[in-house]
Amino acid sequence: MKGDWVEIVVDVGGSATRTYEVAATRAGRRVEIGNRRGVVEVSEVTRTGTTIRTARFMSNRVLALVEHPVADEKGERSGDGRGDGRGEAGG
């Protein structure tokens, strides 16, 4: 959903860290996260599944991955309507 964004904090060596952000910039887009073969991928994707842009990081360098879902007009988080932002059934 437009306005959703993901913040990625990466260890760049020594005591330094760098923060990256990937956001859904237009209506109908979403942010997807994947973890495959030691690589974390965060992508902005259209409704049809076309990837607009992707950020890739080595998973052993990622310190934090924080999802920031946008609140809808009712004040609820995007997802299944429960307002907790999880989007899936169960705890």
N, C-alpha and C positions, 0 to 999 in steps of 0.2 A: 504494500500500500504506500502511496506517495507519502513521504515524510519519515518512513521507517529508516533506521540507519544502524550500522554495526560499527563499533569501535574496536580496533585491534591494537594491543600493546605488544611490542616486539623488543626482545633483548638484542641490541646491536653490538654488544661486546663491552667488556669492562663493566662499569657501573651505569652505562648509558642505556636508555630506552627510547623508542620512537613510537608515536601513536599515529595510526592511520584510520581513516573513516571511509566507509562505503555507504552511500545513501540511495534510496529509491527517489529519483529526481523528478519523475513525471507520473501523472495519474495512470494507474494500471500496471505499474512496475512494482517489483518486490525484490527483496534481498535474500539470497539463498546462501547457506553455509554448507561446505562439504569438507570431510577429512578423509583423504585417500593416500595411501602409501607414503605416509610421513609428510604430506603437504596439506595445509589448510587453505581452502579456496573460498573466497567470499565474492559473490557475483551479483550484479544488478541484472534482473531478468524481466522481459516483457511478459504480457499476458499469454502470448503464443509460445513462450519458452525460449525465445531468442536471447542469447547473452549479449548484453551491451558492453559491460566491462567486467574484468575479473582481477582480483588482487590475490596473489599466491605467496604463502609464507611457509618456511620450514616449521613443522609442528613443534620441534624441540626448542625453537626460539620464541614461540608465542607464549607470552606471560598471561594475557587476559584477552577474552573475546566477549564483548558486552553487547547484547542486542537491546536496542532502544525502539520499541514499537510506538507508533504514533497513536494518540487517543482519538477516537472518533467524536462526532458531535454530541454524543450522549455521555462522554467522559470515560467510556470503556476502551480498553486496549483492543487492537486488532486481533483477530483470531476467531474463537468459537463463541464469543459473546459473554464468556464468564467474567471478563474483566481482568484476568490474571496474566494475559499475554502468552500463555503456554500453547494454546491452540490445539491441544490433544486431550483426549479423555484420560483420566487417571491421575495419580499423584506423583 
